[in-house]
Amino acid sequence: MAETVQPRAPKTTDNNANQTHYYKTLVVAIALGLIGTFIRFVPDVCTAMGQQTFLFSAIANIAMIVGALIAFKTVFGILGFGKNRD
């Protein structure tokens, strides 16, 4: 009996998701978000710094916003919505 199945070459994928620099960048973004979260509650733990609540809250908000922007940029880069890679 003749073979009816044609042999074909294996499929190759050209995705960017497995590149290491994406994961390193996501770790940095997550660390910034966690640092921002912990800085927000420093005046609650150290009562001597209670007068500077606005300063700690502003620093925490900036750290969390920067971390979120880095994370979104990285995720969109993985998904292919970033720069055109031709």
N, C-alpha and C positions, 0 to 999 in steps of 0.2 A: 504494500500500500504506500502511496506517495505521501510525503510530508506536506500538509496543507498550511502549516503555521510558518510564516516568514520570520526569520531571525532579525532582530532589530538591535540597534545600539542602545546602551543604557541611557536613561534620562539624566541630564545634568541640570542642576538648579543654580541660578545666579542670584541668590538672596543675600542680603547684607546682615541678616539677623545674627549670624554666628561670629561676627567679628568682635574681637576682644575689647576694642576701644569703646564700643557702645556700652558694654557692661561696666567698664571702669567709670565712664561718665555718669551712668545711672547710680553707681555707688556714691559718687561725690554729691550728686543731687539729693539722694536720700539722706546722706550725712548732714548736709546743710539744712534740710527740713527738720531733722531731729535736733540739731543744735539750736535752731530757732525755737523749737518747742520747749526745750529745756531752759533757754535763756528767758523765755517769757515768765517762768515761775521762780526765778532767782529771788526777786523781792519778797515772795511769800515765804521762802525758806529762811533767808537771811533778813531778819527784821531790821537790821541797821541800814539796809538799802531801801527801805520802804518809801523814802522820799523820792527816789529815782525810778518810780514805776513807769513813767512815760518813756524814759530813755531805754529801759530794758524792753518795753513793749515795741518801741520803734525798731530797735536792733533785731528783735525776734521777727517782726513782720517783714523786714527787708531780707533777712536770711531765708525765710520760708518762701517769699516771692521769687528770689533768685533761684532757689532750689527747684521750685515748681517750673520756672521758665526753662531751666536746663533740662529737666526731665521731659517736658513736653517736646522740646526741640529734638532731643535724642530719640524719643519714641516715634515722632513723625519722620525722622531720618531713617529709622529702621523700616518703617512702613513704606517709605519711598516718596513721601511728600516733600522732602527737602530739595536740595539742589538736583538739577538734572544731571545724571551721570551717564553720559554718552560715550 
